[in-house]
Amino acid sequence: MTSEPIQKPADTSANLHPLVGERWSPRIFDTSYALDQNQTLSLAEAFRWSPSSSNEQPWHVVLLHKETALFEEVSATGLGGFNASWAPNSSAYAIVLADQKLDGNPRDMDKTYFDAGLAASQLVTQAEAMGLRAHYMGGINRDEILKTLQGRDREVVCVIAIGKQGSLAGQTDELIARETTPRERKDPAAVYTIDGVLS
């Protein structure tokens, strides 16, 4: 079994920046790798400087390093299903939260989720630029995570596992099968329209 990390560039003839075209979401991480404080701050600042509607910045990100008590608690109670088997091998979690209130009143959550998604994407792009990999997780126990973080007036949007990509050597058959499955996207006509109406 190869010890080289798998690469899965986008199957496209368009001229994509490598941060876009070569990004994918592995589940195998180098368990020996630890994020340092400078890397962590870069990820946090990338999140902070994301665009938002009316510059309201309706978000928060909690970055948890491996082997800290909160990381271990989120790993034990906050991850659902298959995620719980591989995500704890990453170096850190970025837990993205969306504010529920603005000046004490309920927020327009459609805009809020969009803004939080932009911030999460910017954090992931920064991770890629630093030679790291990231994997968004929606299969999580949001209530348990919120309880762990003692969050108020916020919702957990997603958890992002971050670290150095690992190799297939010594991995389970199920994990290898998932890692080696080719990346797929819908046909372009189903995704975007240029200078025309929706079909």
Sequence and secondary structure as in RCSB ss.txt:
>XXXX:A:sequence
MTSEPIQKPADTSANLHPLVGERWSPRIFDTSYALDQNQTLSLAEAFRWSPSSSNEQPWHVVLLHKETALFEEVS
ATGLGGFNASWAPNSSAYAIVLADQKLDGNPRDMDKTYFDAGLAASQLVTQAEAMGLRAHYMGGINRDEILKTLQ
GRDREVVCVIAIGKQGSLAGQTDELIARETTPRERKDPAAVYTIDGVLS
>XXXX:A:secstr
   S        SS   HHHHT    S B TT    HHHHHHHHHHHHTS  GGG   EEEEEEETTSHHHHHII
IIIB TTHHHHGGGSSEEEEEEEE EETTEE  HHHHHHHHHHHHHHHHHHHHHTT EEEEE  B HHHHHHHHT
  SEEEEEEEEEE B  STT  HHHHHHHHS      HHHH  SSS   
